[in-house]
Amino acid sequence: APSSYALEYQNTNTERRLRCYAFLSYPAPTISWVQGNRSIQETDREETRNGVLYSLRSDKDITNMTDTYYYNLHSIFQKSAESSLSVSDHLPKVEGESTVIPCEHGHDTASHDGFSVVWTLHRNAVTSVLASFNGTSHSHQPRVQVNENDFSLRLDHLTADDSGEYLCNISTPLYTKLAVTTLHV
C-alpha cells in the first residue's frame, strides 16, 4: 500500500527539529537522513501498526543552521519521496520598510499536479499561516503577498512584530522543500 507522508518544522525556544511522517504503509518504509553531504542518524523515532499497515515518525534535531538537511522516505511499492530544509542568513530590516523573502525553489513550477507553496511565520513557539499558492495566490494577512513567478514573500510596512523565522514550504506528491529565513526588524 502506498504511503502518504508529511514533513514538519518545529521551532521552540530551545530547539529546532524536523519531523518526517509516513502514514499507513506496507511494508514499513525506510527513512534516511543526510546533513550537508553525509549520512546522519535520526534523533528520535516512533513506529505504530494498524493491522499490517505501518505509520512512522522520524525526528532530526537541527544542530547546524548553515547545512541543508535532507530526508529520503523509501517504500518498495512506490517512488521515493525526498525532502529538504535549508536555512538562510538573517535578514535585517527597518520598521516601515518593505522586504522580499526568497523561497529556494530550484526549477519547481506550479504546473506539477499537487504543487503548493505555504508561507508561515514562526515566532515565540507560535506558528501563523501568512500566504499560500496552489495555482492561485491566497494572502491571509493584509500586508503580505506571494510572487507567482518565484514564490517569494513580500511584506509591506514592517513592524517589530514581523521579526521571526519565515518558512517557505513547497510540496508536491513526491517531495517537500522547506526554506527558513530569519527576519529582524
Backbone as JSON, one array per atom type, in Angstrom:
{
  "sequence": "APSSYALEYQNTNTERRLRCYAFLSYPAPTISWVQGNRSIQETDREETRNGVLYSLRSDKDITNMTDTYYYNLHSIFQKSAESSLSVSDHLPKVEGESTVIPCEHGHDTASHDGFSVVWTLHRNAVTSVLASFNGTSHSHQPRVQVNENDFSLRLDHLTADDSGEYLCNISTPLYTKLAVTTLHV",
  "N": [[0.85, -1.18, 0.0], [0.68, 2.15, -0.93], [2.23, 4.87, 0.76], [1.31, 7.91, 2.48], [2.89, 11.01, 3.19], [4.47, 13.42, 5.37], [6.18, 16.43, 6.2], [7.44, 18.23, 8.87], [8.36, 21.27, 10.38], [9.67, 22.32, 13.4], [9.99, 24.84, 15.83], [10.98, 25.59, 18.87], [11.58, 27.49, 21.87], [13.98, 26.43, 22.61], [14.97, 24.52, 20.79], [15.39, 23.43, 17.35], [13.66, 21.39, 15.08], [13.19, 18.79, 12.71], [10.5, 16.84, 11.55], [9.6, 13.86, 10.14], [6.95, 12.18, 8.71], [5.39, 9.11, 7.89], [2.53, 7.57, 6.7], [0.33, 4.85, 7.21], [1.43, 2.54, 5.63], [2.6, -0.25, 3.69], [5.09, -2.52, 2.84], [6.77, -1.61, 5.96], [8.12, 1.62, 5.6], [11.43, 2.9, 4.84], [13.48, 5.39, 6.32], [15.9, 7.77, 5.7], [18.48, 10.06, 6.71], [20.3, 12.99, 5.77], [22.88, 15.28, 6.3], [24.11, 18.15, 4.98], [26.41, 16.71, 3.06], [26.65, 14.21, 4.17], [25.67, 11.1, 5.65], [23.46, 10.84, 8.44], [22.33, 10.07, 11.78], [18.99, 9.62, 12.96], [17.25, 11.62, 15.43], [15.13, 10.82, 17.01], [12.55, 8.28, 17.0], [9.39, 6.93, 16.15], [7.22, 4.23, 15.83], [4.21, 2.8, 14.68], [1.59, 0.32, 14.39], [-1.21, -0.65, 12.44], [-3.02, -3.22, 12.06], [-1.68, -4.69, 9.26], [-0.53, -2.42, 8.36], [1.86, 0.2, 8.53], [2.79, 3.07, 10.42], [4.99, 5.77, 10.71], [7.23, 7.91, 12.44], [9.94, 10.01, 12.16], [12.44, 11.86, 13.7], [14.66, 14.67, 13.53], [17.01, 16.62, 15.06], [17.93, 19.98, 14.42], [21.05, 21.03, 14.19], [23.09, 22.44, 12.99], [22.89, 25.38, 11.51], [23.76, 26.18, 9.02], [23.92, 24.13, 7.22], [22.23, 22.12, 4.74], [19.5, 20.02, 5.28], [18.41, 16.76, 4.51], [15.87, 14.34, 3.94], [15.05, 11.0, 3.08], [12.44, 9.05, 2.1], [11.59, 5.76, 1.65], [9.8, 3.25, 0.02], [9.09, -0.03, -1.07], [7.05, -0.25, -2.94], [6.52, 2.16, -4.18], [7.6, 5.31, -5.64], [10.48, 6.97, -4.31], [10.23, 9.47, -1.77], [11.55, 12.61, -1.38], [12.85, 15.09, 0.73], [13.81, 18.4, 1.8], [15.51, 20.76, 3.94], [16.53, 24.04, 4.08], [18.4, 26.67, 5.5], [18.61, 30.1, 5.57], [20.66, 33.1, 5.75], [20.4, 35.67, 8.32], [18.05, 38.32, 7.95], [18.24, 41.57, 8.14], [16.1, 44.34, 8.72], [14.38, 47.56, 8.58], [11.88, 49.21, 10.54], [8.79, 50.05, 8.93], [9.77, 49.78, 6.34], [9.65, 47.79, 3.29], [10.01, 44.32, 2.41], [11.37, 41.54, 0.58], [11.22, 38.14, 0.83], [13.09, 35.47, -0.19], [12.25, 32.3, -1.74], [13.63, 29.21, -1.79], [13.44, 27.52, -4.59], [14.44, 26.11, -6.74], [14.01, 24.5, -9.78], [11.33, 24.23, -9.67], [7.95, 24.24, -10.69], [4.66, 25.57, -10.92], [3.18, 23.93, -12.47], [3.13, 21.24, -11.87], [1.08, 18.53, -10.81], [-0.66, 18.71, -7.77], [1.04, 20.59, -6.68], [2.07, 22.93, -4.28], [2.54, 25.94, -2.35], [3.28, 27.15, 0.81], [3.51, 29.76, 3.08], [4.74, 30.38, 6.28], [4.96, 31.95, 9.53], [7.16, 31.68, 12.2], [7.3, 32.35, 15.51], [8.21, 32.92, 18.82], [7.49, 30.28, 19.59], [5.05, 30.01, 18.32], [3.1, 29.37, 15.46], [2.1, 30.91, 12.47], [0.01, 31.01, 9.64], [0.72, 32.69, 6.69], [0.47, 33.09, 3.88], [-0.49, 31.44, 0.8], [-0.11, 29.32, -2.11], [-1.56, 27.63, -4.72], [-1.8, 27.32, -7.5], [-3.33, 29.54, -7.55], [-2.77, 32.6, -5.9], [-3.09, 33.13, -2.43], [-3.61, 35.34, 0.15], [-3.29, 35.59, 3.61], [-2.97, 37.63, 5.29], [-3.11, 41.21, 5.46], [-0.82, 42.71, 4.64], [0.79, 41.13, 3.11], [2.04, 39.25, 0.34], [2.35, 36.69, -2.19], [4.71, 36.13, -4.7], [3.9, 34.99, -7.84], [5.66, 34.0, -9.7], [8.26, 33.4, -8.66], [7.7, 32.57, -6.12], [8.41, 34.02, -3.89], [8.03, 35.93, -0.84], [6.4, 38.91, -0.16], [6.54, 41.5, 2.16], [4.97, 44.28, 3.46], [5.3, 47.56, 5.0], [6.83, 47.09, 7.47], [6.95, 45.98, 10.89], [8.14, 45.68, 14.31], [6.9, 43.4, 15.25], [6.94, 41.73, 13.08], [9.27, 40.35, 13.12], [10.99, 37.24, 13.13], [11.06, 33.68, 12.27], [10.69, 32.83, 8.95], [9.06, 30.49, 7.04], [9.15, 28.82, 4.06], [7.27, 26.5, 2.39], [7.39, 24.22, -0.04], [5.55, 21.92, -1.79], [5.0, 18.78, -3.4], [3.47, 15.74, -4.62], [5.71, 14.02, -4.45], [7.9, 15.23, -3.22], [9.13, 17.52, -0.71], [10.12, 20.81, -0.05], [11.65, 22.82, 2.28], [12.35, 26.09, 3.3], [13.99, 28.27, 5.39], [14.05, 31.55, 6.61], [15.37, 34.04, 8.66], [14.0, 36.95, 9.92], [14.82, 40.14, 11.08], [13.49, 42.93, 12.53]],
  "CA": [[0.0, 0.0, 0.0], [1.49, 3.37, -0.93], [2.05, 5.69, 1.96], [1.35, 9.35, 2.36], [3.93, 11.48, 4.09], [4.46, 14.84, 5.7], [7.39, 16.95, 6.83], [7.07, 19.32, 9.77], [9.45, 22.02, 11.0], [9.29, 22.84, 14.71], [10.94, 25.74, 16.47], [10.61, 26.01, 20.21], [12.59, 28.44, 22.34], [15.23, 25.74, 22.92], [15.48, 23.66, 19.72], [14.76, 23.34, 16.03], [13.56, 19.97, 14.78], [12.42, 18.31, 11.56], [9.78, 15.6, 11.79], [9.13, 13.2, 8.94], [5.88, 11.22, 8.99], [4.86, 8.24, 6.84], [1.27, 7.08, 7.24], [-0.4, 3.7, 6.68], [2.22, 1.99, 4.54], [3.03, -1.64, 3.78], [5.68, -2.78, 4.16], [7.26, -0.42, 6.66], [9.09, 2.37, 4.8], [12.69, 3.27, 5.49], [13.76, 6.82, 6.28], [17.31, 8.08, 5.93], [18.75, 11.49, 6.87], [21.59, 13.49, 5.31], [23.19, 16.67, 6.67], [25.13, 18.56, 4.02], [26.61, 15.6, 2.14], [26.97, 12.99, 4.91], [24.56, 10.42, 6.32], [23.39, 11.09, 9.88], [21.32, 9.31, 12.5], [17.83, 10.37, 13.43], [17.26, 11.95, 16.85], [14.08, 10.04, 17.68], [11.71, 7.53, 16.06], [8.21, 6.26, 16.71], [6.56, 3.4, 14.82], [2.97, 2.16, 15.14], [0.98, -0.57, 13.39], [-2.66, -0.83, 12.42], [-3.06, -4.44, 11.26], [-0.41, -4.85, 8.55], [-0.07, -1.1, 7.91], [2.79, 0.88, 9.42], [2.95, 4.52, 10.43], [6.33, 6.02, 11.22], [7.68, 9.29, 12.61], [11.38, 10.1, 12.38], [12.8, 13.23, 14.06], [16.06, 15.07, 13.46], [17.3, 17.95, 15.59], [18.73, 20.84, 13.55], [22.16, 21.48, 15.03], [23.94, 23.33, 12.22], [21.96, 26.19, 10.72], [24.29, 26.51, 7.7], [23.8, 22.95, 6.36], [20.92, 21.69, 4.27], [19.12, 18.7, 5.78], [17.57, 16.0, 3.6], [15.46, 13.0, 4.34], [14.54, 10.2, 1.98], [11.49, 8.03, 2.53], [11.57, 4.77, 0.58], [8.95, 2.08, 0.15], [9.35, -0.82, -2.28], [5.94, -0.19, -3.88], [6.31, 3.49, -4.74], [8.8, 6.13, -5.8], [10.96, 7.6, -3.08], [9.87, 10.86, -1.5], [12.71, 13.27, -0.8], [12.56, 16.43, 1.22], [15.0, 19.1, 2.28], [15.38, 22.0, 4.69], [17.69, 24.92, 4.02], [18.25, 27.84, 6.37], [19.43, 31.18, 5.03], [21.17, 34.07, 6.71], [19.46, 36.62, 8.91], [17.67, 39.41, 7.07], [17.91, 42.74, 8.96], [15.3, 45.37, 8.06], [13.98, 48.68, 9.42], [10.42, 49.4, 10.6], [8.21, 50.88, 7.89], [10.23, 49.34, 5.03], [9.12, 46.55, 2.72], [11.06, 43.36, 2.12], [11.01, 40.34, -0.16], [11.93, 36.98, 1.36], [13.11, 34.49, -1.27], [11.93, 30.9, -1.47], [14.52, 28.34, -2.57], [12.53, 26.62, -5.29], [15.1, 25.41, -7.84], [13.3, 24.56, -11.05], [9.95, 23.84, -9.42], [6.95, 25.08, -11.32], [3.31, 25.32, -10.44], [2.48, 23.06, -13.41], [3.04, 19.89, -11.31], [-0.14, 18.21, -10.07], [-0.44, 18.67, -6.33], [2.04, 21.58, -6.3], [1.58, 24.01, -3.42], [3.5, 26.71, -1.57], [2.68, 27.76, 2.0], [4.41, 30.58, 3.89], [4.35, 30.52, 7.69], [5.84, 32.7, 10.43], [7.39, 31.01, 13.48], [7.79, 33.34, 16.46], [7.86, 32.61, 20.21], [6.87, 28.95, 19.59], [3.72, 30.09, 17.71], [3.16, 29.34, 14.0], [0.98, 31.59, 11.8], [-0.01, 30.89, 8.18], [0.68, 34.03, 6.11], [0.01, 33.09, 2.5], [-0.35, 30.15, 0.14], [-0.26, 29.32, -3.56], [-1.79, 26.31, -5.32], [-2.36, 27.71, -8.78], [-3.79, 30.91, -7.29], [-2.18, 33.14, -4.68], [-4.02, 33.48, -1.35], [-2.96, 36.03, 1.26], [-4.05, 35.5, 4.85], [-2.64, 38.85, 6.03], [-3.25, 42.33, 4.51], [0.45, 43.3, 4.18], [1.58, 40.01, 2.62], [1.65, 38.66, -0.93], [3.28, 35.73, -2.78], [5.01, 36.33, -6.11], [3.53, 33.75, -8.5], [6.75, 33.55, -10.57], [9.37, 32.8, -7.91], [7.12, 32.16, -4.83], [8.94, 34.83, -2.79], [7.01, 36.57, 0.0], [6.59, 40.35, 0.03], [5.94, 42.07, 3.38], [4.97, 45.74, 3.41], [5.13, 48.32, 6.24], [7.34, 46.21, 8.52], [6.95, 46.37, 12.31], [8.93, 44.77, 15.14], [6.15, 42.15, 15.36], [7.21, 40.89, 11.92], [10.51, 39.59, 13.35], [10.8, 35.81, 13.38], [11.5, 32.77, 11.23], [9.73, 32.66, 7.87], [9.24, 29.18, 6.44], [8.52, 28.56, 2.77], [7.07, 25.06, 2.22], [6.99, 23.83, -1.39], [5.19, 20.5, -1.73], [4.37, 18.01, -4.47], [3.29, 14.39, -4.07], [6.95, 13.27, -4.3], [8.93, 15.89, -2.43], [8.84, 18.74, 0.03], [11.29, 21.66, 0.2], [11.43, 23.84, 3.28], [13.41, 27.09, 3.36], [13.77, 29.14, 6.55], [14.78, 32.82, 6.64], [15.09, 34.79, 9.88], [13.86, 38.39, 9.69], [14.94, 41.0, 12.26], [13.04, 44.3, 12.25]],
  "C": [[0.89, 1.24, 0.0], [1.2, 4.21, 0.3], [1.9, 7.15, 1.58], [2.37, 9.83, 3.39], [3.77, 12.96, 4.34], [5.8, 15.19, 6.33], [6.99, 18.17, 7.63], [8.33, 19.95, 10.34], [8.93, 22.57, 12.31], [10.39, 23.72, 15.24], [10.37, 26.13, 17.82], [11.66, 27.02, 20.66], [13.94, 27.77, 22.56], [15.79, 24.9, 21.78], [14.7, 23.82, 18.43], [14.78, 21.87, 15.64], [12.75, 19.76, 13.51], [11.76, 17.0, 11.94], [9.26, 15.09, 10.45], [8.1, 12.15, 9.35], [5.59, 10.41, 7.73], [3.64, 7.55, 7.43], [0.77, 5.86, 6.47], [0.25, 3.1, 5.43], [2.47, 0.51, 4.77], [3.93, -1.92, 2.6], [6.16, -1.48, 4.79], [8.27, 0.31, 5.78], [10.39, 2.57, 5.57], [12.88, 4.77, 5.31], [15.24, 7.01, 6.56], [17.48, 9.59, 5.95], [20.16, 11.8, 6.37], [21.72, 14.93, 5.75], [24.34, 17.11, 5.8], [25.29, 17.46, 2.99], [26.94, 14.3, 2.86], [25.73, 12.42, 5.6], [24.62, 10.66, 7.82], [22.28, 10.24, 10.48], [20.16, 10.21, 12.89], [17.96, 10.62, 14.93], [16.28, 11.08, 17.62], [13.24, 9.37, 16.61], [10.54, 6.93, 16.82], [7.52, 5.5, 15.58], [5.31, 2.78, 15.43], [2.44, 1.28, 14.01], [-0.53, -0.58, 13.57], [-2.9, -2.02, 11.49], [-1.7, -4.62, 10.6], [0.18, -3.51, 8.11], [0.78, -0.42, 8.98], [2.64, 2.39, 9.3], [4.25, 4.8, 11.18], [6.56, 7.51, 11.36], [9.16, 9.24, 12.91], [11.73, 11.56, 12.6], [14.29, 13.45, 13.88], [16.2, 16.47, 14.01], [18.21, 18.7, 14.62], [19.82, 21.46, 14.42], [23.07, 22.47, 14.32], [23.06, 24.11, 11.26], [22.51, 26.56, 9.34], [24.19, 25.33, 6.74], [22.37, 22.8, 5.86], [20.7, 20.28, 4.78], [18.18, 18.05, 4.78], [17.06, 14.76, 4.31], [14.89, 12.31, 3.12], [13.67, 9.11, 2.56], [11.35, 7.05, 1.38], [10.66, 3.62, 0.96], [9.08, 1.29, -1.15], [8.25, -0.71, -3.32], [5.7, 1.19, -4.48], [7.63, 4.22, -4.88], [9.19, 6.72, -4.45], [10.44, 9.02, -2.99], [11.08, 11.49, -0.84], [12.32, 14.68, -0.39], [13.84, 17.07, 1.72], [14.6, 20.33, 3.07], [16.66, 22.79, 4.5], [17.38, 26.16, 4.85], [19.17, 28.92, 5.84], [19.85, 32.14, 6.14], [20.05, 34.95, 7.26], [19.26, 37.79, 7.95], [17.3, 40.61, 7.94], [17.16, 43.78, 8.14], [14.89, 46.42, 9.08], [12.46, 48.81, 9.38], [9.95, 50.35, 9.51], [8.62, 50.48, 6.48], [9.4, 48.16, 4.53], [10.29, 45.61, 2.51], [10.49, 42.22, 1.31], [11.87, 39.21, 0.38], [11.9, 35.9, 0.28], [12.7, 33.1, -0.8], [12.79, 30.04, -2.38], [13.67, 27.3, -3.28], [13.18, 25.87, -6.44], [14.34, 25.6, -9.13], [11.85, 24.14, -10.89], [9.01, 24.79, -10.15], [5.58, 24.66, -10.83], [2.54, 24.4, -11.38], [2.38, 21.62, -12.91], [1.68, 19.7, -10.63], [0.19, 18.16, -8.59], [0.59, 19.66, -5.83], [1.41, 22.63, -5.4], [2.75, 24.68, -2.71], [2.74, 27.31, -0.39], [3.77, 28.51, 2.75], [3.87, 30.67, 5.31], [5.39, 31.34, 8.43], [5.92, 31.94, 11.74], [8.02, 32.04, 14.43], [7.29, 32.97, 17.85], [7.05, 31.32, 20.31], [5.43, 28.96, 19.07], [3.92, 30.14, 16.19], [1.91, 29.98, 13.41], [1.1, 31.38, 10.3], [-0.19, 32.29, 7.6], [0.07, 34.06, 4.72], [0.21, 31.7, 1.91], [-0.57, 30.33, -1.36], [-0.47, 27.88, -4.0], [-2.43, 26.49, -6.69], [-2.89, 29.14, -8.73], [-3.18, 31.35, -5.97], [-3.28, 33.52, -3.68], [-3.24, 34.13, -0.22], [-3.87, 35.98, 2.47], [-3.81, 36.72, 5.75], [-2.68, 40.02, 5.04], [-1.94, 42.86, 3.95], [1.35, 42.28, 3.49], [1.08, 39.57, 1.24], [2.75, 37.74, -1.45], [3.45, 36.08, -4.26], [4.77, 35.0, -6.83], [4.6, 33.23, -9.45], [7.86, 32.84, -9.8], [8.97, 32.39, -6.49], [7.72, 32.89, -3.64], [7.77, 35.5, -2.06], [7.35, 38.04, 0.15], [5.82, 40.78, 1.27], [6.07, 43.58, 3.29], [4.8, 46.33, 4.8], [5.56, 47.49, 7.47], [7.23, 46.83, 9.91], [7.81, 45.37, 13.07], [8.23, 43.42, 15.29], [6.35, 41.23, 14.16], [8.49, 40.08, 12.08], [10.17, 38.14, 13.65], [11.35, 34.98, 12.24], [10.37, 32.57, 10.22], [10.05, 31.35, 7.15], [8.45, 29.1, 5.15], [8.47, 27.05, 2.59], [6.54, 24.82, 0.81], [6.75, 22.33, -1.37], [4.62, 20.01, -3.05], [4.14, 16.62, -3.89], [4.59, 13.63, -3.81], [8.05, 13.98, -3.52], [8.38, 17.11, -1.72], [10.15, 19.5, 0.19], [10.89, 22.72, 1.21], [12.61, 24.79, 3.26], [13.05, 28.07, 4.48], [14.65, 30.38, 6.42], [14.38, 33.56, 7.91], [15.1, 36.28, 9.57], [13.96, 39.11, 11.03], [14.52, 42.41, 11.88], [13.36, 45.15, 13.46]]
}
